[in-house]
Amino acid sequence: MDITIHPHALTGSIRAVASKSAAHRLLVLAALAPTTTNLDCNSSSDDIEATVSCLEALGARIARTRVGFRVKPLPCRTGGDQGFPARSGAVLDCGESGSTLRFLLPVGCALGAQMRLTGHGRLASRPLSPLYEELVAHGARLSEKGRLPLEVAGKLRGGSFFIPGDVSSQYASGLLMAAPLLEGPTSIVVGEPIESRPYIDVTLEALRDFGVEVACAREAGAGGDVRRSVFTVPAAAQLASPGTAVVEGDWSNSAFWLAAAAMGGDVAVEGLRMDSPQGDRAVLAALAAFGARVRRGGTSAACAHDHLQGRTIDVSDIPDLVPPLAAVASIAEGSTRIVGAARLRLKESDRLETVCAALAALGADIRVEADGLAVSGRPTLSGGEVDAANDHRIAMMAAIAAAHATGSTTIHGAECVSKSYPRFFEDFTLLGGIAEERED
């Protein structure tokens, strides 16, 4: 699907879609808790549906309700039996969702499930080390890494798992959600500094919602510098359904609307938690640093255009904000450097290259550096033709940048927004954007 965007500033108010990060975690824990959980979740997406489908393949029963999902847990949890009467040879299709794969791999190993994990797109090429090696060292039997389907057997043992802090935080989150299923205490040791630490905080909050309190400690080396963080799940930890859990609004996707307003407009996003553990709520601070006018109050965040000035921004903890912030940087006066973003090469696309290519196609002065991007702001963008590269965040970035170009822009492969935000272009038009759809 191609979408042609005609320039027009975005203004108005929009409600945030459900946080994909929170939904993954709450769905998994609900399937593992002993009793039914109702999830308030005001939207879904391809990635969320991939997690639902995989949990159903393992034996959970998940129904769509008027407000979200009703999750009846896996059979092994209802009777308190730690054994797993799973469907032999269950096939878990993770779609293109890295979160689904990296969460359900350790969970399935903890359950002793014989299963096959598969997926599509770049998922097979996205790394699993050192999670793969840690699972094997603790009793899992896995087929060769680096290709899908991944065959899984064996039963994971508890103990101490080590994950370097400069790889995906999803590894630590998956192990944390698996830990209550393991015998004895389990510690996940993560080397410092931890990149994307807020995503671990989202996991810890979800576990608290389901009755599991994780002990967190930071250990220093001989010189006093913090060398690692240790997350310990006690042997007696048992998941307990809260009855109803609420999936909060998504800061990552809301960031595109706020960034669009910073480029030229005035947009409010409703339904966001100001105290959210989501790291991407830092978008407000980042946009304010550029010079935009930001407002917050209650559950609303808003942004309006003002004179924008280039900045250096470290995105080690907020890599998903790179596309919207790069769009803002493209029209900010002076130079912007986005650093700490090397891991973006391993997303749905090589996101450093695809952000650069998309904005350059619109007339931006941008180049890729070793761990990020360098942008020299220009007064305006020209518009052009953009390949979304099968990456939802590239398509959304291109749309908000195109809204402030001097000419029209066509985004090829724009349907990829369904990965995280299927109604993105509907909301784009609700805010005054002009988008014309045509089939390829």
C-alpha positions in Angstrom: 0.0 0.0 0.0 1.2 3.5 -0.9 0.2 6.6 1.0 0.6 10.1 -0.5 0.9 12.8 2.1 0.1 16.4 1.2 1.6 19.1 3.5 -0.7 20.3 6.3 0.2 20.9 9.9 -1.3 18.5 12.5 -3.4 20.0 15.3 -5.9 18.8 17.8 -6.2 16.0 20.3 -5.8 12.3 20.0 -6.1 9.3 22.4 -2.9 7.2 22.9 -3.1 3.6 21.7 -2.3 0.9 24.1 1.3 0.3 25.0 2.7 -2.6 23.0 5.4 -3.1 25.6 3.0 -3.3 28.5 0.5 -5.5 26.6 3.1 -8.2 25.7 4.1 -8.5 29.4 0.6 -8.5 30.9 -0.7 -11.0 28.4 2.2 -13.4 29.1 1.8 -13.1 32.9 -2.0 -13.4 32.6 -1.5 -16.7 30.8 0.7 -18.0 33.6 -1.3 -16.8 36.5 -3.7 -19.4 38.2 -7.0 -17.6 37.5 -8.6 -15.6 34.7 -7.5 -12.0 34.1 -9.3 -9.3 32.2 -7.1 -6.9 30.4 -8.2 -3.4 29.5 -6.5 -2.7 26.3 -7.9 0.0 24.0 -6.2 -1.2 20.8 -4.2 -4.1 19.3 -1.6 -4.5 16.6 0.2 -7.2 14.7 2.8 -7.7 17.4 0.3 -7.9 20.2 -1.8 -10.4 18.1 1.4 -12.5 17.6 1.8 -12.8 21.4 -1.9 -13.7 21.8 -1.6 -16.4 19.0 1.5 -17.9 20.6 -0.1 -18.1 24.1 -3.2 -19.7 22.5 -0.9 -22.3 20.8 0.5 -23.1 24.3 -3.0 -23.7 25.6 -4.3 -20.4 27.0 -7.8 -19.3 26.0 -7.9 -15.6 25.1 -11.1 -13.9 24.1 -11.6 -10.4 22.7 -13.9 -8.3 24.8 -15.4 -4.9 24.3 -12.5 -3.3 26.3 -9.6 -5.7 25.5 -8.9 -9.3 26.3 -10.1 -12.0 28.8 -7.2 -14.4 29.4 -7.9 -17.9 30.8 -4.5 -19.3 31.8 -2.6 -22.3 30.6 -3.9 -25.6 32.0 -0.9 -26.2 34.2 -1.6 -23.1 36.2 -5.2 -23.8 37.2 -4.4 -26.7 39.4 -1.2 -25.4 40.9 0.8 -28.2 39.1 4.2 -27.1 37.9 4.1 -29.8 35.2 3.1 -28.7 31.8 0.4 -30.7 29.9 1.1 -28.7 26.8 0.1 -29.6 23.3 3.0 -31.6 22.1 4.9 -29.9 19.3 3.0 -26.5 19.7 4.0 -24.1 16.9 4.4 -20.5 18.0 4.4 -18.1 15.1 5.9 -14.9 16.4 5.3 -12.9 13.2 7.9 -10.2 13.1 7.7 -9.5 16.9 11.1 -9.6 18.6 9.4 -9.2 22.0 7.2 -12.2 21.4 10.1 -14.4 20.5 12.4 -13.2 23.3 9.7 -13.4 26.0 8.1 -16.8 25.1 11.4 -18.6 24.5 12.5 -18.5 28.1 8.9 -18.9 29.3 8.4 -22.0 27.2 11.7 -23.4 28.4 10.6 -22.8 32.0 7.4 -24.6 31.4 9.2 -27.5 29.9 7.2 -27.1 26.7 8.2 -29.0 23.5 7.5 -26.3 20.9 8.7 -24.7 17.7 9.2 -21.0 17.4 8.9 -19.4 14.0 8.5 -16.0 12.5 8.8 -13.8 9.5 10.8 -10.8 8.0 14.1 -10.1 9.7 13.1 -11.9 12.9 15.4 -14.9 12.2 18.4 -12.6 11.8 17.8 -10.6 14.9 20.2 -11.8 17.6 19.4 -14.3 20.5 22.8 -14.5 22.0 23.6 -14.6 24.9 20.1 -15.5 25.9 20.3 -18.7 23.8 23.5 -19.8 25.6 22.2 -19.1 29.0 19.1 -21.1 28.4 21.1 -24.1 27.1 23.5 -23.8 30.2 20.4 -24.1 32.4 18.8 -27.2 30.9 17.0 -26.1 27.7 17.6 -28.1 24.5 17.5 -25.8 21.5 18.1 -26.3 17.8 20.7 -24.3 16.0 20.5 -20.6 16.6 20.4 -18.0 13.8 17.5 -19.7 11.9 13.8 -20.3 12.3 12.0 -22.4 13.2 13.7 -22.9 16.5 13.0 -26.2 18.1 12.7 -26.2 21.9 12.7 -29.0 24.4 14.0 -29.7 27.9 13.2 -28.0 31.2 14.8 -24.9 32.4 16.5 -24.8 35.8 16.7 -21.9 38.1 19.9 -20.3 39.4 21.9 -17.4 38.1 21.7 -16.0 34.6 24.1 -13.4 33.2 23.1 -10.9 30.5 25.4 -8.1 29.3 23.8 -4.7 29.7 24.6 -3.6 26.1 22.4 -6.2 24.4 18.6 -6.4 24.3 16.9 -5.7 27.6 14.2 -8.1 26.3 16.5 -11.0 27.3 16.3 -9.9 31.0 12.6 -9.3 30.8 11.9 -12.7 29.3 13.9 -14.4 32.1 12.2 -12.3 34.8 8.8 -13.5 33.6 10.0 -17.1 33.4 11.5 -17.0 36.9 8.4 -17.6 39.0 8.0 -20.9 37.2 11.4 -22.2 38.2 12.4 -24.2 41.3 14.4 -22.3 43.8 15.5 -18.7 43.7 16.5 -17.2 40.4 18.8 -14.2 39.8 19.2 -12.4 36.5 22.5 -10.5 36.6 22.8 -7.7 34.1 26.1 -6.0 33.4 26.2 -2.2 33.7 25.6 0.1 32.1 22.2 -1.2 31.1 20.8 0.2 27.8 17.0 0.4 27.6 16.8 0.0 31.4 13.2 1.5 31.4 11.9 -1.6 29.6 13.1 -3.8 32.5 11.2 -1.4 34.8 8.1 -2.0 32.7 8.6 -5.7 33.3 9.1 -5.3 37.1 5.9 -3.3 37.3 4.0 -5.9 35.4 5.3 -8.6 37.8 4.2 -6.5 40.8 0.7 -6.3 39.3 0.7 -10.1 39.3 2.0 -10.4 42.9 5.7 -11.0 42.4 8.1 -8.6 44.0 11.6 -8.7 42.5 14.5 -7.8 44.7 16.9 -5.4 42.9 20.5 -4.7 43.9 23.5 -3.0 42.3 26.9 -4.4 42.9 30.0 -2.3 42.8 33.6 -3.3 41.8 36.7 -2.6 43.8 36.9 0.9 42.5 33.4 1.7 43.6 31.9 1.8 40.2 28.7 -0.1 39.6 29.4 -3.2 37.6 26.1 -5.0 37.5 22.5 -5.1 38.6 21.1 -8.2 40.1 17.3 -9.0 39.9 16.3 -11.8 42.2 13.0 -13.7 42.2 12.5 -15.6 45.4 11.9 -19.3 45.5 8.4 -18.8 47.0 7.3 -16.4 44.2 3.9 -17.2 42.8 2.0 -15.3 40.2 -1.5 -14.2 41.2 -4.0 -12.6 38.9 -5.1 -9.1 39.9 -8.5 -9.8 38.3 -8.3 -6.8 36.0 -5.1 -5.2 34.6 -4.9 -2.0 32.6 -2.6 -1.6 29.6 -1.5 2.0 29.8 -1.1 4.4 26.8 1.9 4.1 24.6 4.5 6.8 24.8 6.5 5.4 21.9 3.8 5.9 19.3 2.5 9.0 20.9 5.9 10.5 20.4 5.2 10.8 16.7 2.3 13.1 17.3 4.2 15.2 19.8 7.2 15.5 17.4 4.8 16.4 14.5 3.5 19.3 16.7 7.1 20.4 17.5 7.8 20.6 13.7 4.7 22.9 13.2 1.4 22.5 14.9 -0.2 21.9 18.3 -1.2 18.4 19.4 -2.4 16.9 22.7 -2.2 13.2 23.4 -4.7 11.9 26.0 -4.5 8.7 28.1 -0.8 8.8 29.1 0.7 8.2 32.5 3.1 10.9 33.6 4.7 8.5 36.0 5.0 5.7 33.5 8.0 3.4 33.6 8.1 3.6 29.8 11.4 5.3 29.0 9.9 7.0 25.9 8.0 9.5 28.1 11.4 11.3 27.8 10.2 12.5 24.5 8.8 15.6 26.3 12.2 16.5 27.7 13.9 15.9 24.4 11.4 18.1 22.5 11.7 20.8 25.1 15.5 20.6 24.7 15.0 21.3 21.0 13.0 24.4 21.9 9.4 23.2 21.4 6.7 24.2 23.9 5.6 21.2 25.9 2.7 20.9 28.4 1.6 18.1 30.7 -1.3 17.7 33.1 -3.2 14.8 34.4 -3.1 12.1 31.7 -2.5 14.5 28.8 0.8 15.5 27.1 0.9 18.3 24.6 3.4 20.0 22.3 3.4 23.1 20.2 5.9 24.5 17.7 8.5 27.1 18.5 12.0 28.0 17.4 13.9 24.7 17.2 17.6 24.5 17.9 19.8 21.4 17.3 21.0 19.4 20.2 23.1 16.3 21.1 20.8 13.5 22.4 21.9 10.2 24.0 19.3 7.6 23.1 20.8 4.6 24.9 17.7 4.2 27.0 15.2 5.5 24.4 16.2 4.0 21.0 12.6 3.9 19.7 12.5 7.7 19.8 15.2 8.1 17.2 12.8 8.3 14.2 10.6 11.1 15.5 13.5 13.0 17.0 15.5 12.7 13.8 12.5 14.2 12.0 12.5 17.1 14.4 16.2 17.5 14.0 15.9 17.8 10.2 14.3 21.2 10.5 16.0 22.4 13.7 18.5 25.2 13.3 22.1 24.1 13.5 23.4 20.6 14.1 22.0 17.6 16.0 23.8 14.5 16.9 21.9 11.4 18.0 24.3 9.1 19.9 24.0 5.7 21.6 21.9 4.2 18.8 24.1 1.4 17.4 21.6 -1.3 18.4 19.1 0.2 15.9 20.9 -1.7 13.2 19.2 -4.8 14.6 15.5 -3.7 14.5 12.9 -4.4 11.8 15.3 -2.7 9.5 18.8 -1.3 9.9 17.1 1.7 11.4 20.1 4.0 11.3 20.3 3.5 7.5 16.6 3.6 6.9 16.0 6.7 9.0 18.8 8.4 7.1 17.5 7.2 3.7 13.9 8.2 4.3 14.7 11.7 5.6 17.3 12.3 2.9 14.6 11.4 0.3 12.6 14.2 1.8 15.4 16.7 1.5 17.1 16.4 4.9 20.8 16.8 5.4 21.6 13.7 7.4 24.3 11.1 7.6 24.9 7.9 9.6 27.7 7.8 12.2 29.2 4.9 14.1 26.6 4.9 16.9 24.0 7.3 15.6 23.1 10.1 13.3 24.3 13.6 12.4 21.7 16.0 11.2 22.2 19.6 9.9 18.8 21.3 10.1 17.2 23.0 7.1 14.4 25.5 7.1 12.1 23.1 5.2 11.9 19.7 3.7 11.0 19.2 0.0 9.0 16.0 0.0 9.7 13.0 -2.2 9.3 9.2 -2.3 10.1 7.1 0.7 10.5 3.3 1.1 9.2 2.4 4.5 11.5 -0.6 4.5 8.9 -2.8 6.1 9.5 -0.8 9.3 6.5 0.7 11.1 8.5 3.5 12.7 10.0 4.6 9.4 6.6 4.9 7.8 5.3 6.9 10.8 8.4 9.1 10.8 8.0 9.8 7.0 4.4 10.8 7.5 5.0 13.4 10.2 8.0 14.8 8.3 6.0 14.9 5.1 3.2 16.9 6.8 5.7 19.8 7.0 7.4 19.5 3.6 6.8 22.0 0.8 5.7 19.3 -1.6 3.9 16.0 -1.6 5.4 12.7 -0.4 4.6 9.1 -1.3 5.4 6.4 1.3 5.8 3.0 -0.3 4.8 0.0 1.9 3.0 2.1 4.4 0.9 -0.9 5.5 3.7 -1.8 7.9 2.3 0.5 10.5 0.0 -2.3 11.4 2.9 -3.9 13.4 2.3 -1.4 16.2 -0.3 1.1 15.2 -2.9 -0.1 12.6 -5.0 3.0 12.7 -2.1 5.4 12.4 -3.2 7.0 9.2 -6.8 7.3 10.4 -5.5 9.3 13.4 -3.2 11.2 11.1 -6.3 12.5 9.2 -8.2 13.1 12.4 -5.4 15.6 13.4 -5.8 17.4 10.0 -3.3 15.5 8.0 -4.0 14.9 4.4 -3.3 11.3 3.3 -4.4 9.5 0.1 -4.2 5.8 -0.1 -3.7 3.7 -3.2 -2.8 0.1 -3.7 0.7 -0.8 -5.0 
